Amino acid sequence: MSSTMTRMNRWLVPAVGFVIGLLMAAAALGRNATPLQAFIAFAICAVYALGLRLLQSRSETASLLSGLPVDERWESINMKALAMAGAAIAVILVAAFLITEFGGGDWMPYAWLGATFAIFYLGGILWYRWRQ
């Protein structure tokens, strides 16, 4: 991998963190939050993203959370953790759907999220299978 690409990858997480922080601050201000509350919303995202960037070279976990696994072992750990998180999200979405349905609430947001998850999961399987 070229050094320019590596440099870009190392700064991708902080850049995304700053953008998300700005969006959260704007949303907070849109909900009539104080400027201090909006700054705190921004700072949480920005400090987390910068912290990951600063720890990438010292911590295998921070490197993994930044999307730059140190070696194949950490890449495997990342894949297993993502699979576990995906399974947990699927179960939680089904549980939230059922609880809301039986409680008489609006279950449609959970149905949309579940359908989106299923489409992307099955699409990913088909995509990666086709590429092999």
PyMOL commands that place a pseudoatom at each C-alpha (Angstrom):
pseudoatom trace, name=CA, resn=MET, resi=1, chain=A, elem=C, hetatm=0, pos=[0.000, 0.000, 0.000]
pseudoatom trace, name=CA, resn=SER, resi=2, chain=A, elem=C, hetatm=0, pos=[1.362, 3.418, -0.887]
pseudoatom trace, name=CA, resn=SER, resi=3, chain=A, elem=C, hetatm=0, pos=[2.296, 5.858, 1.842]
pseudoatom trace, name=CA, resn=THR, resi=4, chain=A, elem=C, hetatm=0, pos=[-0.285, 8.357, 0.527]
pseudoatom trace, name=CA, resn=MET, resi=5, chain=A, elem=C, hetatm=0, pos=[-3.022, 5.745, 0.815]
pseudoatom trace, name=CA, resn=THR, resi=6, chain=A, elem=C, hetatm=0, pos=[-1.887, 4.761, 4.313]
pseudoatom trace, name=CA, resn=ARG, resi=7, chain=A, elem=C, hetatm=0, pos=[-1.832, 8.422, 5.367]
pseudoatom trace, name=CA, resn=MET, resi=8, chain=A, elem=C, hetatm=0, pos=[-5.326, 8.923, 3.962]
pseudoatom trace, name=CA, resn=ASN, resi=9, chain=A, elem=C, hetatm=0, pos=[-6.625, 5.809, 5.750]
pseudoatom trace, name=CA, resn=ARG, resi=10, chain=A, elem=C, hetatm=0, pos=[-5.118, 6.948, 9.050]
pseudoatom trace, name=CA, resn=TRP, resi=11, chain=A, elem=C, hetatm=0, pos=[-7.021, 10.235, 8.866]
pseudoatom trace, name=CA, resn=LEU, resi=12, chain=A, elem=C, hetatm=0, pos=[-10.317, 8.835, 7.552]
pseudoatom trace, name=CA, resn=VAL, resi=13, chain=A, elem=C, hetatm=0, pos=[-11.755, 8.037, 11.010]
pseudoatom trace, name=CA, resn=PRO, resi=14, chain=A, elem=C, hetatm=0, pos=[-10.932, 11.483, 12.479]
pseudoatom trace, name=CA, resn=ALA, resi=15, chain=A, elem=C, hetatm=0, pos=[-12.394, 13.176, 9.387]
pseudoatom trace, name=CA, resn=VAL, resi=16, chain=A, elem=C, hetatm=0, pos=[-15.603, 11.153, 9.646]
pseudoatom trace, name=CA, resn=GLY, resi=17, chain=A, elem=C, hetatm=0, pos=[-15.694, 11.793, 13.409]
pseudoatom trace, name=CA, resn=PHE, resi=18, chain=A, elem=C, hetatm=0, pos=[-15.469, 15.540, 12.842]
pseudoatom trace, name=CA, resn=VAL, resi=19, chain=A, elem=C, hetatm=0, pos=[-18.227, 15.476, 10.210]
pseudoatom trace, name=CA, resn=ILE, resi=20, chain=A, elem=C, hetatm=0, pos=[-20.507, 13.422, 12.472]
pseudoatom trace, name=CA, resn=GLY, resi=21, chain=A, elem=C, hetatm=0, pos=[-19.683, 15.777, 15.352]
pseudoatom trace, name=CA, resn=LEU, resi=22, chain=A, elem=C, hetatm=0, pos=[-20.641, 18.796, 13.249]
pseudoatom trace, name=CA, resn=LEU, resi=23, chain=A, elem=C, hetatm=0, pos=[-23.896, 17.124, 12.209]
pseudoatom trace, name=CA, resn=MET, resi=24, chain=A, elem=C, hetatm=0, pos=[-24.706, 16.274, 15.823]
pseudoatom trace, name=CA, resn=ALA, resi=25, chain=A, elem=C, hetatm=0, pos=[-23.972, 19.862, 16.906]
pseudoatom trace, name=CA, resn=ALA, resi=26, chain=A, elem=C, hetatm=0, pos=[-26.198, 21.207, 14.125]
pseudoatom trace, name=CA, resn=ALA, resi=27, chain=A, elem=C, hetatm=0, pos=[-28.978, 18.805, 15.109]
pseudoatom trace, name=CA, resn=ALA, resi=28, chain=A, elem=C, hetatm=0, pos=[-28.622, 19.833, 18.756]
pseudoatom trace, name=CA, resn=LEU, resi=29, chain=A, elem=C, hetatm=0, pos=[-28.875, 23.511, 17.827]
pseudoatom trace, name=CA, resn=GLY, resi=30, chain=A, elem=C, hetatm=0, pos=[-31.901, 22.669, 15.677]
pseudoatom trace, name=CA, resn=ARG, resi=31, chain=A, elem=C, hetatm=0, pos=[-33.537, 21.214, 18.791]
pseudoatom trace, name=CA, resn=ASN, resi=32, chain=A, elem=C, hetatm=0, pos=[-32.939, 24.491, 20.648]
pseudoatom trace, name=CA, resn=ALA, resi=33, chain=A, elem=C, hetatm=0, pos=[-29.902, 23.275, 22.574]
pseudoatom trace, name=CA, resn=THR, resi=34, chain=A, elem=C, hetatm=0, pos=[-27.477, 25.791, 23.992]
pseudoatom trace, name=CA, resn=PRO, resi=35, chain=A, elem=C, hetatm=0, pos=[-24.217, 26.415, 22.148]
pseudoatom trace, name=CA, resn=LEU, resi=36, chain=A, elem=C, hetatm=0, pos=[-22.424, 24.657, 25.025]
pseudoatom trace, name=CA, resn=GLN, resi=37, chain=A, elem=C, hetatm=0, pos=[-24.559, 21.531, 24.567]
pseudoatom trace, name=CA, resn=ALA, resi=38, chain=A, elem=C, hetatm=0, pos=[-23.897, 21.610, 20.816]
pseudoatom trace, name=CA, resn=PHE, resi=39, chain=A, elem=C, hetatm=0, pos=[-20.153, 21.971, 21.456]
pseudoatom trace, name=CA, resn=ILE, resi=40, chain=A, elem=C, hetatm=0, pos=[-20.212, 19.025, 23.864]
pseudoatom trace, name=CA, resn=ALA, resi=41, chain=A, elem=C, hetatm=0, pos=[-21.988, 16.895, 21.217]
pseudoatom trace, name=CA, resn=PHE, resi=42, chain=A, elem=C, hetatm=0, pos=[-19.286, 17.843, 18.700]
pseudoatom trace, name=CA, resn=ALA, resi=43, chain=A, elem=C, hetatm=0, pos=[-16.441, 17.357, 21.194]
pseudoatom trace, name=CA, resn=ILE, resi=44, chain=A, elem=C, hetatm=0, pos=[-17.517, 13.822, 22.124]
pseudoatom trace, name=CA, resn=CYS, resi=45, chain=A, elem=C, hetatm=0, pos=[-17.242, 12.669, 18.496]
pseudoatom trace, name=CA, resn=ALA, resi=46, chain=A, elem=C, hetatm=0, pos=[-14.113, 14.671, 17.720]
pseudoatom trace, name=CA, resn=VAL, resi=47, chain=A, elem=C, hetatm=0, pos=[-12.178, 13.617, 20.826]
pseudoatom trace, name=CA, resn=TYR, resi=48, chain=A, elem=C, hetatm=0, pos=[-13.102, 9.949, 20.311]
pseudoatom trace, name=CA, resn=ALA, resi=49, chain=A, elem=C, hetatm=0, pos=[-11.969, 10.041, 16.674]
pseudoatom trace, name=CA, resn=LEU, resi=50, chain=A, elem=C, hetatm=0, pos=[-8.750, 11.920, 17.481]
pseudoatom trace, name=CA, resn=GLY, resi=51, chain=A, elem=C, hetatm=0, pos=[-8.061, 9.561, 20.392]
pseudoatom trace, name=CA, resn=LEU, resi=52, chain=A, elem=C, hetatm=0, pos=[-8.274, 6.594, 18.049]
pseudoatom trace, name=CA, resn=ARG, resi=53, chain=A, elem=C, hetatm=0, pos=[-5.916, 8.305, 15.617]
pseudoatom trace, name=CA, resn=LEU, resi=54, chain=A, elem=C, hetatm=0, pos=[-3.383, 9.115, 18.330]
pseudoatom trace, name=CA, resn=LEU, resi=55, chain=A, elem=C, hetatm=0, pos=[-3.471, 5.581, 19.739]
pseudoatom trace, name=CA, resn=GLN, resi=56, chain=A, elem=C, hetatm=0, pos=[-3.329, 3.719, 16.393]
pseudoatom trace, name=CA, resn=SER, resi=57, chain=A, elem=C, hetatm=0, pos=[0.400, 3.098, 16.537]
pseudoatom trace, name=CA, resn=ARG, resi=58, chain=A, elem=C, hetatm=0, pos=[0.392, 2.171, 20.247]
pseudoatom trace, name=CA, resn=SER, resi=59, chain=A, elem=C, hetatm=0, pos=[-2.731, 0.056, 20.568]
pseudoatom trace, name=CA, resn=GLU, resi=60, chain=A, elem=C, hetatm=0, pos=[-3.827, -2.867, 18.442]
pseudoatom trace, name=CA, resn=THR, resi=61, chain=A, elem=C, hetatm=0, pos=[-7.427, -2.279, 19.541]
pseudoatom trace, name=CA, resn=ALA, resi=62, chain=A, elem=C, hetatm=0, pos=[-7.372, 1.405, 18.548]
pseudoatom trace, name=CA, resn=SER, resi=63, chain=A, elem=C, hetatm=0, pos=[-5.843, 0.436, 15.223]
pseudoatom trace, name=CA, resn=LEU, resi=64, chain=A, elem=C, hetatm=0, pos=[-8.603, -2.112, 14.682]
pseudoatom trace, name=CA, resn=LEU, resi=65, chain=A, elem=C, hetatm=0, pos=[-11.334, 0.394, 15.626]
pseudoatom trace, name=CA, resn=SER, resi=66, chain=A, elem=C, hetatm=0, pos=[-9.819, 2.777, 13.085]
pseudoatom trace, name=CA, resn=GLY, resi=67, chain=A, elem=C, hetatm=0, pos=[-10.187, 0.169, 10.366]
pseudoatom trace, name=CA, resn=LEU, resi=68, chain=A, elem=C, hetatm=0, pos=[-6.468, -0.599, 10.149]
pseudoatom trace, name=CA, resn=PRO, resi=69, chain=A, elem=C, hetatm=0, pos=[-5.943, -4.052, 11.676]
pseudoatom trace, name=CA, resn=VAL, resi=70, chain=A, elem=C, hetatm=0, pos=[-2.342, -4.706, 12.639]
pseudoatom trace, name=CA, resn=ASP, resi=71, chain=A, elem=C, hetatm=0, pos=[-2.170, -8.239, 11.232]
pseudoatom trace, name=CA, resn=GLU, resi=72, chain=A, elem=C, hetatm=0, pos=[-4.277, -11.189, 10.049]
pseudoatom trace, name=CA, resn=ARG, resi=73, chain=A, elem=C, hetatm=0, pos=[-5.080, -12.230, 13.623]
pseudoatom trace, name=CA, resn=TRP, resi=74, chain=A, elem=C, hetatm=0, pos=[-6.650, -8.846, 14.382]
pseudoatom trace, name=CA, resn=GLU, resi=75, chain=A, elem=C, hetatm=0, pos=[-8.411, -8.875, 11.018]
pseudoatom trace, name=CA, resn=SER, resi=76, chain=A, elem=C, hetatm=0, pos=[-9.973, -12.218, 12.009]
pseudoatom trace, name=CA, resn=ILE, resi=77, chain=A, elem=C, hetatm=0, pos=[-10.963, -10.811, 15.422]
pseudoatom trace, name=CA, resn=ASN, resi=78, chain=A, elem=C, hetatm=0, pos=[-12.580, -7.853, 13.656]
pseudoatom trace, name=CA, resn=MET, resi=79, chain=A, elem=C, hetatm=0, pos=[-14.575, -10.124, 11.340]
pseudoatom trace, name=CA, resn=LYS, resi=80, chain=A, elem=C, hetatm=0, pos=[-15.803, -12.247, 14.255]
pseudoatom trace, name=CA, resn=ALA, resi=81, chain=A, elem=C, hetatm=0, pos=[-16.732, -9.150, 16.274]
pseudoatom trace, name=CA, resn=LEU, resi=82, chain=A, elem=C, hetatm=0, pos=[-18.626, -7.697, 13.311]
pseudoatom trace, name=CA, resn=ALA, resi=83, chain=A, elem=C, hetatm=0, pos=[-20.486, -10.981, 12.844]
pseudoatom trace, name=CA, resn=MET, resi=84, chain=A, elem=C, hetatm=0, pos=[-21.417, -11.046, 16.532]
pseudoatom trace, name=CA, resn=ALA, resi=85, chain=A, elem=C, hetatm=0, pos=[-22.545, -7.398, 16.429]
pseudoatom trace, name=CA, resn=GLY, resi=86, chain=A, elem=C, hetatm=0, pos=[-24.636, -8.087, 13.323]
pseudoatom trace, name=CA, resn=ALA, resi=87, chain=A, elem=C, hetatm=0, pos=[-26.321, -11.066, 14.970]
pseudoatom trace, name=CA, resn=ALA, resi=88, chain=A, elem=C, hetatm=0, pos=[-26.991, -9.025, 18.118]
pseudoatom trace, name=CA, resn=ILE, resi=89, chain=A, elem=C, hetatm=0, pos=[-28.506, -6.171, 16.105]
pseudoatom trace, name=CA, resn=ALA, resi=90, chain=A, elem=C, hetatm=0, pos=[-30.765, -8.619, 14.238]
pseudoatom trace, name=CA, resn=VAL, resi=91, chain=A, elem=C, hetatm=0, pos=[-32.016, -10.150, 17.508]
pseudoatom trace, name=CA, resn=ILE, resi=92, chain=A, elem=C, hetatm=0, pos=[-32.513, -6.728, 19.118]
pseudoatom trace, name=CA, resn=LEU, resi=93, chain=A, elem=C, hetatm=0, pos=[-34.458, -5.468, 16.084]
pseudoatom trace, name=CA, resn=VAL, resi=94, chain=A, elem=C, hetatm=0, pos=[-36.769, -8.495, 16.165]
pseudoatom trace, name=CA, resn=ALA, resi=95, chain=A, elem=C, hetatm=0, pos=[-37.269, -8.117, 19.930]
pseudoatom trace, name=CA, resn=ALA, resi=96, chain=A, elem=C, hetatm=0, pos=[-37.985, -4.378, 19.617]
pseudoatom trace, name=CA, resn=PHE, resi=97, chain=A, elem=C, hetatm=0, pos=[-40.407, -5.073, 16.766]
pseudoatom trace, name=CA, resn=LEU, resi=98, chain=A, elem=C, hetatm=0, pos=[-42.295, -7.680, 18.809]
pseudoatom trace, name=CA, resn=ILE, resi=99, chain=A, elem=C, hetatm=0, pos=[-42.358, -5.630, 22.013]
pseudoatom trace, name=CA, resn=THR, resi=100, chain=A, elem=C, hetatm=0, pos=[-43.620, -2.585, 20.131]
pseudoatom trace, name=CA, resn=GLU, resi=101, chain=A, elem=C, hetatm=0, pos=[-46.162, -4.623, 18.168]
pseudoatom trace, name=CA, resn=PHE, resi=102, chain=A, elem=C, hetatm=0, pos=[-47.627, -6.248, 21.273]
pseudoatom trace, name=CA, resn=GLY, resi=103, chain=A, elem=C, hetatm=0, pos=[-47.482, -2.940, 23.167]
pseudoatom trace, name=CA, resn=GLY, resi=104, chain=A, elem=C, hetatm=0, pos=[-49.565, -1.220, 20.513]
pseudoatom trace, name=CA, resn=GLY, resi=105, chain=A, elem=C, hetatm=0, pos=[-46.805, 1.138, 19.361]
pseudoatom trace, name=CA, resn=ASP, resi=106, chain=A, elem=C, hetatm=0, pos=[-45.548, 2.029, 15.902]
pseudoatom trace, name=CA, resn=TRP, resi=107, chain=A, elem=C, hetatm=0, pos=[-43.532, -1.000, 14.788]
pseudoatom trace, name=CA, resn=MET, resi=108, chain=A, elem=C, hetatm=0, pos=[-42.796, 0.313, 11.292]
pseudoatom trace, name=CA, resn=PRO, resi=109, chain=A, elem=C, hetatm=0, pos=[-39.348, 1.853, 12.070]
pseudoatom trace, name=CA, resn=TYR, resi=110, chain=A, elem=C, hetatm=0, pos=[-38.156, -1.518, 13.384]
pseudoatom trace, name=CA, resn=ALA, resi=111, chain=A, elem=C, hetatm=0, pos=[-39.594, -3.291, 10.350]
pseudoatom trace, name=CA, resn=TRP, resi=112, chain=A, elem=C, hetatm=0, pos=[-37.742, -0.898, 8.014]
pseudoatom trace, name=CA, resn=LEU, resi=113, chain=A, elem=C, hetatm=0, pos=[-34.471, -1.291, 9.912]
pseudoatom trace, name=CA, resn=GLY, resi=114, chain=A, elem=C, hetatm=0, pos=[-34.845, -5.075, 9.951]
pseudoatom trace, name=CA, resn=ALA, resi=115, chain=A, elem=C, hetatm=0, pos=[-35.634, -5.187, 6.234]
pseudoatom trace, name=CA, resn=THR, resi=116, chain=A, elem=C, hetatm=0, pos=[-32.664, -2.947, 5.457]
pseudoatom trace, name=CA, resn=PHE, resi=117, chain=A, elem=C, hetatm=0, pos=[-30.379, -5.144, 7.562]
pseudoatom trace, name=CA, resn=ALA, resi=118, chain=A, elem=C, hetatm=0, pos=[-31.652, -8.302, 5.814]
pseudoatom trace, name=CA, resn=ILE, resi=119, chain=A, elem=C, hetatm=0, pos=[-31.287, -6.820, 2.326]
pseudoatom trace, name=CA, resn=PHE, resi=120, chain=A, elem=C, hetatm=0, pos=[-27.716, -5.690, 2.927]
pseudoatom trace, name=CA, resn=TYR, resi=121, chain=A, elem=C, hetatm=0, pos=[-26.777, -8.939, 4.644]
pseudoatom trace, name=CA, resn=LEU, resi=122, chain=A, elem=C, hetatm=0, pos=[-28.149, -11.105, 1.848]
pseudoatom trace, name=CA, resn=GLY, resi=123, chain=A, elem=C, hetatm=0, pos=[-26.777, -8.691, -0.759]
pseudoatom trace, name=CA, resn=GLY, resi=124, chain=A, elem=C, hetatm=0, pos=[-23.348, -8.948, 0.869]
pseudoatom trace, name=CA, resn=ILE, resi=125, chain=A, elem=C, hetatm=0, pos=[-23.478, -12.726, 0.781]
pseudoatom trace, name=CA, resn=LEU, resi=126, chain=A, elem=C, hetatm=0, pos=[-24.404, -12.705, -2.908]
pseudoatom trace, name=CA, resn=TRP, resi=127, chain=A, elem=C, hetatm=0, pos=[-21.784, -10.050, -3.731]
pseudoatom trace, name=CA, resn=TYR, resi=128, chain=A, elem=C, hetatm=0, pos=[-18.896, -11.801, -2.002]
pseudoatom trace, name=CA, resn=ARG, resi=129, chain=A, elem=C, hetatm=0, pos=[-19.959, -15.217, -3.287]
pseudoatom trace, name=CA, resn=TRP, resi=130, chain=A, elem=C, hetatm=0, pos=[-20.092, -13.872, -6.841]
pseudoatom trace, name=CA, resn=ARG, resi=131, chain=A, elem=C, hetatm=0, pos=[-16.625, -12.314, -6.495]
pseudoatom trace, name=CA, resn=GLN, resi=132, chain=A, elem=C, hetatm=0, pos=[-14.992, -15.613, -5.464]
for i in range(1, 132): cmd.bond("trace and resi %d" % i, "trace and resi %d" % (i + 1))
show_as sticks, trace
zoom trace
